[in-house]
Amino acid sequence: MNFAGVKSFKQIFLLTAMILASFLFPDAIYPAATPIENELVLTDRINASSPGKYIYYLEDAGGKLSIEDACSDSLKNNFKRNNSENVNFGFTRSAYWLKFNILYEAEKLKHKEWHLEIAYPLLNHIDVYLVTEEGVLEKISTGRSMPYNERVLKNRKFILPFNLQSRTHYAVLLRIQTDGSMSVPLAFRTTSALTELVKDEQFFFGLYYGILLVMAILNLFLFATVRNIDYLLYVLYVVSWGLFQLSLNGMDVEYLWQDARWWSMHAVPVLGSLTAIGMNLFAKQFLQTKMNTPALDKILKILIVVFILNIPIALLLEYRISIQILTAVPIFGSFIMIVAGILCWARGFRPARFYVVSWIAFVLGIIIFTMKNFNLLPYTFLTNNAMQIGSALEVVLMSFALADRFRIIQKEKETIQREAFDEQLKMATSFSRFVPKEFLSLLKKESIVNIELGDQVLQEMPVLFTDIRSYTTLSEKMTPQENIDFLNLHLSKIVPVINKHNGFIDKYIGDAIMALFPCGVDDAVGAAVEMQKTMNELNISRIATGIDPVKIGIGIHIGKLMLGTIGQEDRLDTTVISDAVNIASRLEGLNKHFNSGVLISDDVYKKLADLDRFNIRKIGLVRIRGKENPVRILEVVVS
């Protein structure tokens, strides 16, 4: 028997069995690695895991420790247990070393890419070391202070890929130093989990910044339409707030200023201060705090000055101080703005309702975010994005407040316009008592406000003069008040008759009246006849009560009249200039000589359309004072 062949056959059989067993029972051939104490174990069934509670930390106050120091046995016992899912040291000048152990326990022997995600994008300097028993396997440096293009994965956060070998123990050490809040949210994610997270974040931020953009464009359009400064201040606030949030989220270096390292390091406090200035300016303007809450208005002015000064502090002096001012002061400022809104609401300013509710939502977001920065609340999606969620509500509700205020302003404007129109109508009505609307019509003016010095028109028109006979004797028997009452009673009987016959009063001259009749002489003569009849009826009642009767004389002539305005710019008067006015006045005076009631000129007589309507008696030629040629006159007899 050939034992060599048998031995060869056994070897082949055992080798084949071992290969099959390695596939069917891998742990039988390659036993699973035993997890050490406080070690994060990653398996194929895990897509994401946080190492927070496995972390030990060491404060490096001087910031001079090296990786060799951190790994040395002498400092091993100086590391403290984190005991929390979150790592947050608040505002500190120290560098911090974080250390934790991981084990990738795959079901089959293989390599798998995991990603260490550091989700807070405002950390300045980050050094990450992957260490095995043989020493430092890999070092990756990142942080906001480094150029964006040098990041291993281009993302707003710091994402570091690690190719982990199954059943190998690793120690991960991080050295972190920053000028702001040291919040270090860590997570290990698979490629698929990271892709899903990025997709969800893009949806969230797309929705959020979309709301800000829509509100900014809408209110900018409203400003361009109504020219109300409230809308412009609100747009400036929303835009600066949006840029501030881009900086807080790390998206500014991803999309806006990738190569501007110095600016990206200072953008947060500068943009935050500009936002705070915009907030306070908008609050002052929208709530009219100078008028409604003077004391709070002064506080808002002080806050504006503080944030203006915070900008050069951030750019030229101390970033840490500016970021702490920006974190703490807005809480107080927001409280003041809420109080101002409540006071304005209590005093009947309706848009303050939306203002107060929107600011409460926003302030809650700021408080939650600030408490997270000071390590008073854990780092979660809600606490880290509290400002975005609160501000989205605030932006939408504040737009409602602006719309409500615009509606109120429009109503107030309409009320003011209506009152102004009513007042203008009252003024026009009052002025029309002094300047007849018929006179304006003749001058082709729509309103008395359109009359200017020198306006004039030439038109042929009858002129009627009437006067009370022996008024001086009558007035001597009356007191001043009785004189006024008598004249007003007399005019109340005469003026309606003139108006009835399409005439209008041009002037009151004591107890005399000068009237014009644009429609012709028939109206003028008809008015004169009815005026005499009215006086006859009035005298019957006066005689019955033992009062002396009142007689009037009337003269009518027609000719070309110059109607216009005279005087100066600050004192105008309307007048009629014509020889016809003088003749009509003289005819009225001749009634005493002829013991008549109504005298007309021959020119009037010739233009009468209905002679049978009136009882006319010819008197003859009369020389009138001021006229070289005599004037033929006639009497209209009133029975």
PENOR-V383114 format. One record per residue. N is the residue number from 1. NEAR is the number of other ideal C-beta (glycine too) atoms within 12 Angstrom. Layout:
n = (N & N)
near = (NEAR & NEAR)
//
This chain:
n = (1 & 2 & 3 & 4 & 5 & 6 & 7 & 8 & 9 & 10 & 11 & 12 & 13 & 14 & 15 & 16 & 17 & 18 & 19 & 20 & 21 & 22 & 23 & 24 & 25 & 26 & 27 & 28 & 29 & 30 & 31 & 32 & 33 & 34 & 35 & 36 & 37 & 38 & 39 & 40 & 41 & 42 & 43 & 44 & 45 & 46 & 47 & 48 & 49 & 50 & 51 & 52 & 53 & 54 & 55 & 56 & 57 & 58 & 59 & 60 & 61 & 62 & 63 & 64 & 65 & 66 & 67 & 68 & 69 & 70 & 71 & 72 & 73 & 74 & 75 & 76 & 77 & 78 & 79 & 80 & 81 & 82 & 83 & 84 & 85 & 86 & 87 & 88 & 89 & 90 & 91 & 92 & 93 & 94 & 95 & 96 & 97 & 98 & 99 & 100 & 101 & 102 & 103 & 104 & 105 & 106 & 107 & 108 & 109 & 110 & 111 & 112 & 113 & 114 & 115 & 116 & 117 & 118 & 119 & 120 & 121 & 122 & 123 & 124 & 125 & 126 & 127 & 128 & 129 & 130 & 131 & 132 & 133 & 134 & 135 & 136 & 137 & 138 & 139 & 140 & 141 & 142 & 143 & 144 & 145 & 146 & 147 & 148 & 149 & 150 & 151 & 152 & 153 & 154 & 155 & 156 & 157 & 158 & 159 & 160 & 161 & 162 & 163 & 164 & 165 & 166 & 167 & 168 & 169 & 170 & 171 & 172 & 173 & 174 & 175 & 176 & 177 & 178 & 179 & 180 & 181 & 182 & 183 & 184 & 185 & 186 & 187 & 188 & 189 & 190 & 191 & 192 & 193 & 194 & 195 & 196 & 197 & 198 & 199 & 200 & 201 & 202 & 203 & 204 & 205 & 206 & 207 & 208 & 209 & 210 & 211 & 212 & 213 & 214 & 215 & 216 & 217 & 218 & 219 & 220 & 221 & 222 & 223 & 224 & 225 & 226 & 227 & 228 & 229 & 230 & 231 & 232 & 233 & 234 & 235 & 236 & 237 & 238 & 239 & 240 & 241 & 242 & 243 & 244 & 245 & 246 & 247 & 248 & 249 & 250 & 251 & 252 & 253 & 254 & 255 & 256 & 257 & 258 & 259 & 260 & 261 & 262 & 263 & 264 & 265 & 266 & 267 & 268 & 269 & 270 & 271 & 272 & 273 & 274 & 275 & 276 & 277 & 278 & 279 & 280 & 281 & 282 & 283 & 284 & 285 & 286 & 287 & 288 & 289 & 290 & 291 & 292 & 293 & 294 & 295 & 296 & 297 & 298 & 299 & 300 & 301 & 302 & 303 & 304 & 305 & 306 & 307 & 308 & 309 & 310 & 311 & 312 & 313 & 314 & 315 & 316 & 317 & 318 & 319 & 320 & 321 & 322 & 323 & 324 & 325 & 326 & 327 & 328 & 329 & 330 & 331 & 332 & 333 & 334 & 335 & 336 & 337 & 338 & 339 & 340 & 341 & 342 & 343 & 344 & 345 & 346 & 347 & 348 & 349 & 350 & 351 & 352 & 353 & 354 & 355 & 356 & 357 & 358 & 359 & 360 & 361 & 362 & 363 & 364 & 365 & 366 & 367 & 368 & 369 & 370 & 371 & 372 & 373 & 374 & 375 & 376 & 377 & 378 & 379 & 380 & 381 & 382 & 383 & 384 & 385 & 386 & 387 & 388 & 389 & 390 & 391 & 392 & 393 & 394 & 395 & 396 & 397 & 398 & 399 & 400 & 401 & 402 & 403 & 404 & 405 & 406 & 407 & 408 & 409 & 410 & 411 & 412 & 413 & 414 & 415 & 416 & 417 & 418 & 419 & 420 & 421 & 422 & 423 & 424 & 425 & 426 & 427 & 428 & 429 & 430 & 431 & 432 & 433 & 434 & 435 & 436 & 437 & 438 & 439 & 440 & 441 & 442 & 443 & 444 & 445 & 446 & 447 & 448 & 449 & 450 & 451 & 452 & 453 & 454 & 455 & 456 & 457 & 458 & 459 & 460 & 461 & 462 & 463 & 464 & 465 & 466 & 467 & 468 & 469 & 470 & 471 & 472 & 473 & 474 & 475 & 476 & 477 & 478 & 479 & 480 & 481 & 482 & 483 & 484 & 485 & 486 & 487 & 488 & 489 & 490 & 491 & 492 & 493 & 494 & 495 & 496 & 497 & 498 & 499 & 500 & 501 & 502 & 503 & 504 & 505 & 506 & 507 & 508 & 509 & 510 & 511 & 512 & 513 & 514 & 515 & 516 & 517 & 518 & 519 & 520 & 521 & 522 & 523 & 524 & 525 & 526 & 527 & 528 & 529 & 530 & 531 & 532 & 533 & 534 & 535 & 536 & 537 & 538 & 539 & 540 & 541 & 542 & 543 & 544 & 545 & 546 & 547 & 548 & 549 & 550 & 551 & 552 & 553 & 554 & 555 & 556 & 557 & 558 & 559 & 560 & 561 & 562 & 563 & 564 & 565 & 566 & 567 & 568 & 569 & 570 & 571 & 572 & 573 & 574 & 575 & 576 & 577 & 578 & 579 & 580 & 581 & 582 & 583 & 584 & 585 & 586 & 587 & 588 & 589 & 590 & 591 & 592 & 593 & 594 & 595 & 596 & 597 & 598 & 599 & 600 & 601 & 602 & 603 & 604 & 605 & 606 & 607 & 608 & 609 & 610 & 611 & 612 & 613 & 614 & 615 & 616 & 617 & 618 & 619 & 620 & 621 & 622 & 623 & 624 & 625 & 626 & 627 & 628 & 629 & 630 & 631 & 632 & 633 & 634 & 635 & 636 & 637 & 638 & 639)
near = (6 & 8 & 9 & 10 & 11 & 12 & 13 & 13 & 14 & 14 & 14 & 14 & 14 & 14 & 15 & 14 & 17 & 18 & 15 & 15 & 16 & 17 & 17 & 13 & 17 & 22 & 20 & 14 & 18 & 21 & 12 & 22 & 24 & 13 & 19 & 17 & 14 & 22 & 27 & 35 & 31 & 42 & 26 & 19 & 12 & 25 & 21 & 26 & 29 & 30 & 41 & 30 & 20 & 33 & 38 & 32 & 36 & 32 & 25 & 31 & 16 & 12 & 22 & 13 & 27 & 20 & 27 & 16 & 22 & 33 & 25 & 18 & 11 & 13 & 23 & 16 & 11 & 20 & 30 & 20 & 20 & 29 & 14 & 23 & 21 & 31 & 39 & 38 & 35 & 29 & 28 & 27 & 22 & 23 & 33 & 37 & 43 & 41 & 40 & 40 & 30 & 39 & 34 & 37 & 32 & 27 & 20 & 21 & 22 & 18 & 16 & 29 & 24 & 38 & 36 & 44 & 37 & 43 & 37 & 36 & 39 & 43 & 39 & 32 & 27 & 39 & 35 & 39 & 31 & 33 & 27 & 22 & 13 & 12 & 15 & 22 & 23 & 25 & 22 & 29 & 25 & 36 & 37 & 42 & 28 & 24 & 20 & 30 & 14 & 19 & 28 & 26 & 27 & 20 & 30 & 34 & 38 & 43 & 35 & 34 & 27 & 34 & 20 & 33 & 24 & 28 & 28 & 31 & 29 & 39 & 37 & 43 & 42 & 41 & 38 & 44 & 33 & 37 & 30 & 43 & 38 & 40 & 39 & 45 & 34 & 43 & 36 & 37 & 34 & 29 & 22 & 18 & 23 & 28 & 19 & 16 & 26 & 26 & 14 & 16 & 30 & 21 & 14 & 24 & 29 & 17 & 19 & 32 & 31 & 19 & 29 & 35 & 25 & 21 & 36 & 30 & 21 & 26 & 38 & 25 & 18 & 27 & 23 & 14 & 14 & 21 & 13 & 26 & 22 & 34 & 34 & 27 & 28 & 41 & 34 & 27 & 41 & 39 & 27 & 33 & 43 & 38 & 32 & 36 & 40 & 32 & 40 & 42 & 35 & 36 & 33 & 32 & 38 & 27 & 21 & 21 & 24 & 22 & 14 & 17 & 21 & 18 & 22 & 32 & 31 & 36 & 40 & 42 & 40 & 33 & 37 & 42 & 40 & 31 & 41 & 42 & 35 & 36 & 45 & 41 & 32 & 41 & 46 & 36 & 30 & 44 & 43 & 28 & 34 & 19 & 16 & 28 & 29 & 17 & 16 & 31 & 28 & 18 & 25 & 38 & 23 & 20 & 36 & 31 & 19 & 25 & 36 & 23 & 24 & 38 & 30 & 18 & 25 & 34 & 21 & 16 & 17 & 20 & 34 & 26 & 23 & 36 & 38 & 28 & 31 & 44 & 35 & 27 & 33 & 40 & 29 & 26 & 41 & 38 & 27 & 34 & 43 & 33 & 30 & 41 & 42 & 24 & 26 & 34 & 25 & 16 & 17 & 12 & 29 & 25 & 31 & 37 & 25 & 33 & 43 & 34 & 26 & 38 & 43 & 26 & 29 & 40 & 32 & 27 & 35 & 41 & 29 & 30 & 38 & 33 & 28 & 32 & 37 & 25 & 23 & 18 & 22 & 24 & 36 & 23 & 19 & 20 & 32 & 35 & 27 & 31 & 41 & 37 & 29 & 34 & 40 & 33 & 27 & 43 & 42 & 29 & 29 & 49 & 36 & 27 & 37 & 39 & 27 & 26 & 35 & 29 & 19 & 24 & 26 & 18 & 15 & 16 & 16 & 14 & 14 & 14 & 14 & 14 & 14 & 14 & 14 & 14 & 14 & 17 & 17 & 14 & 18 & 23 & 16 & 13 & 23 & 24 & 16 & 21 & 33 & 30 & 24 & 27 & 37 & 26 & 22 & 31 & 30 & 16 & 27 & 12 & 20 & 28 & 16 & 17 & 32 & 19 & 16 & 16 & 25 & 24 & 24 & 17 & 28 & 25 & 40 & 49 & 47 & 53 & 44 & 49 & 35 & 36 & 27 & 19 & 25 & 14 & 14 & 23 & 23 & 13 & 14 & 20 & 11 & 11 & 11 & 16 & 21 & 16 & 15 & 26 & 28 & 16 & 23 & 34 & 27 & 16 & 31 & 37 & 26 & 18 & 35 & 37 & 25 & 20 & 30 & 23 & 40 & 38 & 34 & 35 & 25 & 23 & 20 & 18 & 31 & 29 & 38 & 38 & 43 & 45 & 40 & 29 & 23 & 25 & 43 & 29 & 34 & 47 & 42 & 35 & 41 & 49 & 32 & 32 & 44 & 36 & 25 & 31 & 31 & 22 & 19 & 28 & 22 & 15 & 17 & 21 & 14 & 11 & 11 & 8 & 18 & 21 & 21 & 34 & 30 & 39 & 40 & 50 & 48 & 57 & 47 & 38 & 29 & 20 & 33 & 25 & 37 & 26 & 29 & 20 & 16 & 11 & 11 & 7 & 9 & 24 & 20 & 38 & 24 & 40 & 21 & 28 & 25 & 39 & 34 & 26 & 39 & 48 & 35 & 32 & 48 & 42 & 27 & 35 & 36 & 20 & 19 & 24 & 14 & 31 & 36 & 44 & 47 & 48 & 46 & 27 & 28 & 44 & 31 & 16 & 26 & 27 & 17 & 14 & 18 & 9 & 16 & 30 & 18 & 30 & 20 & 19 & 27 & 16 & 15 & 28 & 17 & 28 & 15 & 14 & 22 & 9 & 13 & 17 & 33 & 25 & 38 & 35 & 36 & 43 & 23 & 30 & 11)
//
